[in-house]
Amino acid sequence: MIVLIIEDEKPAARRLSRMLLALGLEAKTMLHSVEESLNWLQNNEHPDLIFLDIQLSDGLSFEIFEEIEVKSAIIFTTAYDEYALKAFKLNSIDYLLKPLDEDELKFAVTTFQERQQKQVNGQIDLDTIRNLLINPIDRKFKKRLTVKVGQHIKIINTDEVACFYSENKATYIQTSANRNYTLDNSLEYWQEELDPEKFFRVNRTFIIHLNAIKDIICYANSRFKLILHSSVETEIIVSRERVKDFKNWIA
């Protein structure tokens, strides 16, 4: 396996190299700038995995992707969290904040190895099979729902819904206009009825509309905290077991 480190701070690059050796990976090449990385990638076989800092000595590493098609899997390593959303749109495995944590690094490497093994074996993961079974191409998802407001029934388009959430054994929606309504059915019911390209269940409590996401913040234990355009009192944290699927969903 070919592993490449692109990091402008040489002590940080050496530390990462030692951490990878402890995990059974050897990075024989370490690059330190956008220009140096472009030259190397244009003249060498692309590695299986790149550990990539974002702010390099001569610019942002995103400039590399603007010049050439990088075929490698990427694990971003950076001191800045404001580039997370842009990073996820690339072929990224994880987004690790400095100083690097050994457990988070191990989790990212394991995620890459599991993905690589599935490609080698030609396997389809269970989530993919499940989605094929319950979401056939001609499946019709709900485009609107009804809620009771006093003695009236209100019709709401699902695109107006920022999130579905559960609280005190009841299910609610919050609209993009910051209005909350009670629903009759459970989150499990709505998870099956909503378009998976637009809605994603980030944890046991919340189903989020893609367009409702204002910001994604790196959080403890390789998780993410979501900030919505609407006001939600409860913290919305993407559970660790859902992080990989969430990244694929937003890409």
C-alpha angles and dihedrals in degrees: 000000000000115000124185129192119204108188129140095208106075096200089053090048091052092048091051090048091054092048090052092049088057087056093049097259125119122202105199095176127056121182127189112194144037092248094049091047094049091050093048096046092048092054104035140055108272112253125241092241135019125197101206131191113206104214107054129177094266102032145307117325089230085080088072091063091049091059104040140015106253111209096188129099111252133218109186118216115189145141091227128075100189093087096057098106093049091047093054091058088065125068091282127157097189145343112229124190122219135278084055117232116220094222093048091048091050090049091051093048091047090051090053093047092049091050091048092049091052090053091050093050094042089233127160113216121239093251090057092050091047092051091050090053100046099030108049117177094261094046112135114219125199114273095182141017137196129234131185117242109183106302092341135088114222123201116216126186112229090232087065091059117096095186147345115223142172126227131168091355092304130107125229142173128216117205127215086255090062095252118141125209135179120240130204098221132066128253088253089060093049093045088064095043101049128085105260091212089064104029131049131181103228097181142341092291109039140053109188133203111228094229091053093067113104100170141001117212126192109244138187121298095020092298131129134233116214126213115198129206087238122063115263118177096203120073111250110217123178104231115240094245090054098048096092093049091044092055091050090048096054095041 
